[in-house]
Amino acid sequence: MAYIGRRGLLAGAAWVVAAAMGGAAPARAAAAPPSGRAATTEFRGMWIATVSNVDWPSRSGLSAAEQRRQLIGLLDTAVRRRLNAVVLQVRPAADALWPSPLEPWSQWLTGEQGVDPGWDPLGTAVAEAHARGLELHAWFNPYRVANHADLDRLVPEHPARQDGWTVEYGGKLYYNPGVPEVRRFVQEAMLDAVTRYPLDAVHWDDYFYPYPVQGEHFDDDAAYEEHGAGFSSRAAWRRHNTDTLVREMSERLRASRPAVRFGVSPFGIWRNSDRDPAGSETRGLATYDDLYADTRKWIKEGWIDYVVPQAYWHIGHPTADYAALVPWWARTVEGTDVDLYVGEALYRCEADSPTEAWRDPAELSEHVRFARAYPRVRGHVWFSAKHVAADPNGAMARVVADHYGTAAVPR
């Protein structure tokens, strides 16, 4: 897969939009955050993406011993970079990185869906992370089924083969969020891991309804006809479906494993202020309008324990300024019990980036300095693990040197 494709796949339109709006950087804004004091402890995490072997394993079909060696290496990298948490993608595409009775083994392990890799990656990750003083947040994707559109390529017993459960869109397969049986099933699939392992958190990314594909229709017509009565529009019905998934999962987690936190990492823009005065001073794709995910509501209702907006733009960006987004999210969590961590685009920091700001190794260090001035910002999460390790232009090393001089205990 091409480099850009991988970023779009994992970070969603957060990367695609950021790249499209990149180009030559304008003059950096002289952003002056309000005075504030950084918390004495902070969350320092990194995402370990497994879909398409983005971070780990480095490729499909490696031996169990080599897969384990690489995983341990990433955990050791987190410790070396003075992080205190890893967010491991364990259900990348309606599959599993543990012996699930409900879904097949992930193809990203052996190269073939449903084939036992000969070890328990999630169980090992939890044990080895905890042995190193790291939290292990299990990252699940609720609705993605496959990065292709052929049901026949799924294992014969795959639950997605049930009639009416999937939608083909943009050359990919998705579970249909408008089918109540689907919503219940994906919760059960994720809760299986929660009941088996001492996870520190359940983590969802930005994929609910898929990112818009120009000229294509997400065909949930039958589900809308059956379940959409009483809603003012299909958009309102879709947001209700996503709200219900989040609320129900929150309730079930708190009933079964109240110590397990629930976090979501949405695309960085909830709504733009030209559409809603409560929105941010930005002009871009928005979760509320385009992904049918009312992330602000989830915070206000207390359905989640933490939020990690993917603030994948530089300070001074003309249409999605980091210095505008961070204060907006800080205001949004004010008065709630929801912790705010900021998702950071380490993957964009390369010496040959077309955007001047991302060529500067100090850009992300400045992000941390800026965000720490807002007391409601409790930490940062870095995308992604292989960039934390390789650090192409030294941006991660700069963050560690400038801000991570001491160990931190997760909040």
VMD Tcl script that draws the C-alpha trace (Angstrom):
set ca {
  {0.00 0.00 0.00}
  {1.23 3.47 -0.80}
  {2.51 5.64 2.02}
  {-0.35 8.13 1.74}
  {-2.89 5.32 1.60}
  {-1.73 3.93 4.89}
  {-2.05 7.27 6.60}
  {-5.53 7.78 5.23}
  {-6.50 4.28 6.27}
  {-5.46 4.66 9.91}
  {-5.90 8.32 10.59}
  {-8.88 8.62 8.29}
  {-9.55 11.91 6.63}
  {-7.60 13.56 9.44}
  {-4.48 12.86 7.42}
  {-6.07 13.20 4.02}
  {-7.53 16.61 4.80}
  {-4.37 17.77 6.56}
  {-2.26 16.73 3.59}
  {-4.61 18.40 1.14}
  {-4.55 21.61 3.14}
  {-0.81 21.47 3.75}
  {1.42 22.89 1.07}
  {3.60 25.80 1.91}
  {3.08 26.85 5.48}
  {1.80 30.34 6.19}
  {3.50 32.48 8.75}
  {3.27 30.77 12.10}
  {0.61 32.23 14.31}
  {1.90 33.94 17.40}
  {-0.54 31.95 19.49}
  {-0.61 33.04 23.10}
  {-2.41 30.51 25.27}
  {-3.69 31.59 28.64}
  {-1.41 31.08 31.60}
  {-1.75 27.71 33.21}
  {0.22 25.02 34.98}
  {0.81 21.60 33.56}
  {-0.51 18.74 35.64}
  {2.08 16.94 37.73}
  {1.15 13.74 35.98}
  {0.18 13.30 32.37}
  {-0.83 10.68 29.89}
  {1.89 9.85 27.35}
  {0.72 7.27 24.86}
  {1.41 5.92 21.40}
  {-0.83 4.11 18.95}
  {0.30 0.71 17.64}
  {-1.62 0.14 14.42}
  {-2.01 -3.38 13.07}
  {-4.34 -2.95 10.07}
  {-2.33 -3.43 6.87}
  {0.71 -4.02 9.12}
  {1.16 -0.27 9.51}
  {3.16 -0.57 12.76}
  {3.10 -4.19 13.82}
  {3.77 -6.91 12.82}
  {6.10 -5.44 10.19}
  {4.50 -7.85 7.70}
  {2.08 -10.75 7.72}
  {3.33 -14.32 7.99}
  {6.19 -13.84 10.44}
  {6.81 -16.57 13.00}
  {5.17 -16.28 16.40}
  {8.60 -15.70 17.93}
  {9.38 -12.84 15.55}
  {5.96 -11.25 16.04}
  {6.48 -11.37 19.78}
  {10.00 -9.96 19.49}
  {8.76 -7.02 17.45}
  {5.90 -6.33 19.87}
  {8.24 -6.36 22.86}
  {10.53 -4.03 20.95}
  {7.73 -1.49 20.56}
  {6.88 -1.69 24.25}
  {10.53 -1.11 25.08}
  {10.49 1.85 22.70}
  {7.59 3.33 24.67}
  {9.60 3.01 27.87}
  {12.71 4.48 26.26}
  {10.70 7.47 25.06}
  {9.33 7.90 28.60}
  {5.78 7.11 27.64}
  {3.37 5.39 30.01}
  {0.71 3.87 27.76}
  {0.28 2.03 24.47}
  {-2.91 1.88 22.43}
  {-2.79 -1.44 20.60}
  {-5.16 -2.09 17.70}
  {-6.62 -5.52 18.48}
  {-9.74 -5.58 16.27}
  {-8.65 -3.83 13.08}
  {-11.30 -5.21 10.69}
  {-14.01 -7.36 12.26}
  {-11.29 -9.79 13.33}
  {-9.24 -10.44 16.44}
  {-5.71 -10.47 17.82}
  {-6.81 -12.82 20.57}
  {-8.58 -16.23 20.47}
  {-12.08 -14.84 20.03}
  {-15.02 -17.26 19.78}
  {-16.95 -14.65 17.78}
  {-14.58 -13.43 15.08}
  {-11.68 -14.88 13.10}
  {-7.99 -14.41 13.75}
  {-6.73 -11.30 11.95}
  {-5.13 -11.76 8.56}
  {-2.48 -9.23 9.54}
  {-0.83 -11.89 11.71}
  {-0.47 -14.93 9.44}
  {-1.48 -13.48 6.09}
  {-4.69 -15.53 6.05}
  {-7.83 -14.68 7.95}
  {-8.87 -17.25 10.54}
  {-5.48 -18.95 10.91}
  {-4.24 -19.36 14.49}
  {-0.88 -17.56 14.82}
  {0.26 -19.95 17.52}
  {0.24 -17.46 20.40}
  {-1.99 -14.89 22.09}
  {-0.87 -11.39 21.01}
  {-3.30 -9.45 23.20}
  {-2.64 -11.56 26.28}
  {1.09 -11.15 25.78}
  {0.78 -7.42 25.17}
  {-1.18 -6.86 28.37}
  {1.25 -8.85 30.50}
  {4.39 -7.36 28.97}
  {3.05 -3.79 29.03}
  {2.09 -4.04 32.67}
  {5.48 -5.55 33.51}
  {7.03 -2.37 32.10}
  {4.70 0.00 33.94}
  {2.72 0.77 30.80}
  {-1.05 0.92 30.49}
  {-2.54 -1.21 27.73}
  {-5.50 0.35 25.94}
  {-7.18 -2.10 23.55}
  {-8.08 -0.33 20.32}
  {-11.15 -1.65 18.50}
  {-12.72 -0.54 15.23}
  {-16.48 -1.11 15.59}
  {-17.70 -1.25 12.00}
  {-14.91 -1.87 9.47}
  {-15.21 -5.38 8.00}
  {-12.64 -5.45 5.21}
  {-10.47 -3.23 3.05}
  {-12.06 -4.84 0.02}
  {-15.67 -5.37 -1.06}
  {-15.79 -9.15 -1.59}
  {-17.76 -11.08 1.04}
  {-16.50 -14.33 -0.49}
  {-12.98 -13.49 0.64}
  {-14.05 -13.65 4.28}
  {-13.80 -16.96 6.11}
  {-16.95 -19.07 5.61}
  {-18.09 -18.66 9.22}
  {-17.60 -14.88 9.31}
  {-20.56 -13.11 11.02}
  {-20.54 -10.43 8.33}
  {-21.96 -12.93 5.86}
  {-25.39 -12.59 7.49}
  {-27.93 -11.08 5.13}
  {-28.24 -7.32 5.40}
  {-25.39 -6.83 7.87}
  {-22.90 -5.13 5.58}
  {-22.68 -2.21 3.18}
  {-20.18 -1.90 0.33}
  {-18.84 1.62 0.12}
  {-15.74 3.08 -1.45}
  {-14.46 -0.35 -2.37}
  {-14.61 -1.56 1.23}
  {-17.04 -3.50 3.44}
  {-18.60 -2.05 6.57}
  {-21.04 -3.35 9.12}
  {-24.29 -1.40 8.82}
  {-24.65 0.80 11.93}
  {-28.39 1.07 11.30}
  {-29.04 -2.62 12.05}
  {-29.66 -3.16 15.79}
  {-28.42 -6.76 15.62}
  {-25.13 -5.51 14.20}
  {-24.74 -2.98 16.98}
  {-25.30 -5.66 19.59}
  {-22.91 -8.07 17.92}
  {-19.98 -5.67 17.62}
  {-20.35 -4.85 21.32}
  {-20.26 -8.54 22.18}
  {-17.18 -9.03 20.03}
  {-15.31 -6.28 21.85}
  {-16.56 -7.21 25.31}
  {-15.13 -10.70 24.84}
  {-11.65 -9.20 25.11}
  {-12.70 -7.07 28.08}
  {-13.84 -10.14 30.00}
  {-10.69 -12.13 29.19}
  {-7.89 -9.65 29.94}
  {-7.03 -7.00 32.55}
  {-7.24 -4.15 30.04}
  {-6.80 -0.60 31.21}
  {-9.16 0.83 28.61}
  {-11.32 0.23 25.58}
  {-10.32 2.64 22.83}
  {-12.17 3.54 19.61}
  {-10.78 5.59 16.76}
  {-12.52 7.94 14.31}
  {-14.34 5.37 12.18}
  {-18.08 5.14 12.76}
  {-19.94 5.82 9.55}
  {-17.21 5.87 6.90}
  {-15.55 9.01 5.62}
  {-17.45 10.41 2.63}
  {-16.52 9.16 -0.83}
  {-17.46 11.62 -3.54}
  {-20.18 10.37 -5.82}
  {-21.06 7.30 -3.73}
  {-24.10 6.52 -1.61}
  {-23.83 4.59 1.64}
  {-26.74 2.25 1.01}
  {-28.51 1.91 4.32}
  {-31.89 2.48 2.64}
  {-33.50 -0.72 3.89}
  {-32.37 -0.17 7.47}
  {-33.55 3.43 7.38}
  {-36.94 2.39 6.08}
  {-37.28 -0.20 8.84}
  {-35.82 1.74 11.78}
  {-35.82 5.43 10.83}
  {-39.41 6.38 11.56}
  {-39.74 9.42 13.80}
  {-36.41 11.00 12.93}
  {-36.26 14.37 11.22}
  {-33.70 13.19 8.67}
  {-31.46 10.28 7.77}
  {-28.55 12.23 9.25}
  {-30.36 12.50 12.60}
  {-31.11 8.78 12.51}
  {-27.49 7.95 11.74}
  {-26.27 10.12 14.63}
  {-28.77 8.36 16.87}
  {-27.32 5.01 15.80}
  {-23.79 6.10 16.66}
  {-24.93 7.67 19.94}
  {-26.66 4.43 20.87}
  {-23.55 2.37 20.19}
  {-21.45 4.63 22.41}
  {-24.02 4.86 25.20}
  {-24.71 1.14 25.29}
  {-21.03 0.24 25.27}
  {-20.42 2.70 28.08}
  {-23.23 1.22 30.15}
  {-22.08 -2.35 29.56}
  {-18.48 -1.57 30.43}
  {-19.44 0.14 33.66}
  {-21.72 -2.73 34.59}
  {-19.22 -5.50 33.88}
  {-15.75 -3.98 34.34}
  {-16.06 -0.53 35.91}
  {-12.27 -0.20 36.27}
  {-11.84 -0.33 32.49}
  {-11.88 3.17 31.01}
  {-13.61 4.03 27.75}
  {-11.94 6.42 25.34}
  {-12.56 7.69 21.82}
  {-10.14 9.33 19.39}
  {-12.26 11.32 16.94}
  {-11.31 13.39 13.93}
  {-10.17 16.73 15.33}
  {-13.12 18.88 14.22}
  {-16.54 18.37 15.82}
  {-18.32 21.13 13.87}
  {-17.17 24.31 12.20}
  {-18.36 27.61 13.62}
  {-19.90 28.64 10.30}
  {-22.35 25.72 10.74}
  {-22.79 25.95 14.51}
  {-21.75 28.76 16.88}
  {-20.69 26.09 19.37}
  {-18.16 24.76 16.87}
  {-14.49 25.55 16.45}
  {-12.97 28.32 14.32}
  {-12.07 25.86 11.60}
  {-13.20 25.04 8.07}
  {-13.01 21.34 7.32}
  {-14.69 17.96 7.46}
  {-16.59 17.56 10.73}
  {-17.50 14.47 12.73}
  {-21.05 15.66 13.44}
  {-21.97 16.47 9.86}
  {-19.88 14.00 7.87}
  {-19.33 10.96 10.11}
  {-22.57 11.18 12.11}
  {-20.58 11.12 15.36}
  {-21.64 13.72 17.93}
  {-18.46 13.54 19.97}
  {-19.28 16.68 21.94}
  {-22.51 15.08 23.13}
  {-20.66 11.98 24.35}
  {-18.47 14.21 26.50}
  {-21.36 16.24 27.90}
  {-23.36 13.08 28.67}
  {-20.37 11.46 30.40}
  {-20.53 8.36 28.21}
  {-16.76 8.29 27.75}
  {-13.89 8.64 30.21}
  {-11.40 10.31 27.90}
  {-11.22 11.85 24.46}
  {-8.19 12.06 22.14}
  {-9.04 14.42 19.27}
  {-6.77 13.87 16.29}
  {-5.39 17.40 16.12}
  {-3.25 16.57 13.11}
  {-2.54 20.12 11.94}
  {0.31 22.49 12.68}
  {0.16 25.71 14.64}
  {-0.94 28.41 12.25}
  {-2.69 26.15 9.77}
  {-5.03 28.40 7.74}
  {-8.23 26.34 8.07}
  {-7.61 23.99 11.03}
  {-5.18 25.68 13.37}
  {-3.84 23.54 16.21}
  {-3.89 26.71 18.31}
  {-7.65 27.00 17.74}
  {-8.54 23.33 18.19}
  {-6.83 22.67 21.51}
  {-8.59 25.54 23.34}
  {-11.92 24.44 21.83}
  {-11.52 20.90 23.14}
  {-10.36 22.21 26.52}
  {-13.52 24.29 26.78}
  {-15.62 21.32 25.69}
  {-14.43 19.05 28.52}
  {-14.66 21.86 31.09}
  {-17.16 20.96 33.81}
  {-17.09 17.25 32.95}
  {-15.15 14.26 34.26}
  {-13.80 13.48 30.80}
  {-10.01 13.64 30.44}
  {-8.58 15.33 27.37}
  {-5.48 13.98 25.66}
  {-4.37 15.44 22.32}
  {-3.63 13.17 19.36}
  {-0.41 14.27 17.65}
  {0.67 13.73 14.03}
  {4.22 12.51 14.56}
  {3.94 10.69 11.22}
  {3.93 14.04 9.42}
  {7.29 15.12 10.86}
  {9.73 14.37 8.10}
  {12.68 16.26 6.72}
  {11.20 16.23 3.22}
  {7.64 17.21 4.21}
  {6.08 19.66 1.72}
  {4.90 21.70 4.71}
  {7.56 23.84 6.36}
  {6.15 23.46 9.86}
  {6.45 19.66 9.75}
  {10.07 19.85 8.67}
  {10.84 21.71 11.91}
  {11.79 19.24 14.69}
  {10.48 21.75 17.22}
  {6.88 21.79 15.92}
  {5.55 19.05 18.18}
  {7.52 20.26 21.17}
  {5.73 23.56 20.69}
  {2.43 21.66 20.60}
  {3.14 20.19 24.02}
  {4.20 23.55 25.40}
  {1.06 25.19 24.03}
  {-1.32 22.48 25.22}
  {0.16 22.30 28.71}
  {-0.99 25.85 29.30}
  {-4.55 24.48 29.35}
  {-5.06 22.58 32.62}
  {-7.76 20.37 31.09}
  {-5.22 18.88 28.67}
  {-3.90 15.86 30.56}
  {-1.49 14.47 27.98}
  {-0.78 13.45 24.40}
  {-0.92 10.35 22.21}
  {1.53 9.94 19.32}
  {0.70 8.47 15.92}
  {2.24 6.09 15.45}
  {4.58 3.57 17.06}
  {7.00 3.09 14.20}
  {7.49 6.84 14.05}
  {8.04 6.99 17.79}
  {10.80 4.45 17.20}
  {12.32 5.76 13.95}
  {11.75 9.49 14.58}
  {12.66 10.61 11.03}
  {13.46 14.26 11.78}
  {14.10 14.12 15.52}
  {10.73 15.60 16.55}
  {10.02 12.85 19.11}
  {13.47 13.14 20.64}
  {12.90 16.88 20.94}
  {9.60 16.31 22.78}
  {11.26 13.87 25.17}
  {14.19 16.20 25.83}
  {12.03 19.29 26.29}
  {9.07 17.84 28.20}
  {9.51 14.22 29.31}
  {12.43 14.61 31.64}
  {10.76 12.56 34.34}
  {8.57 9.50 34.41}
  {4.84 10.07 34.48}
  {2.06 8.12 36.11}
  {-1.06 7.81 33.94}
  {-4.10 9.64 35.27}
}
mol new
graphics top color blue
foreach p $ca { graphics top sphere $p radius 0.5 }
foreach p [lrange $ca 0 end-1] q [lrange $ca 1 end] { graphics top cylinder $p $q radius 0.2 }
display resetview
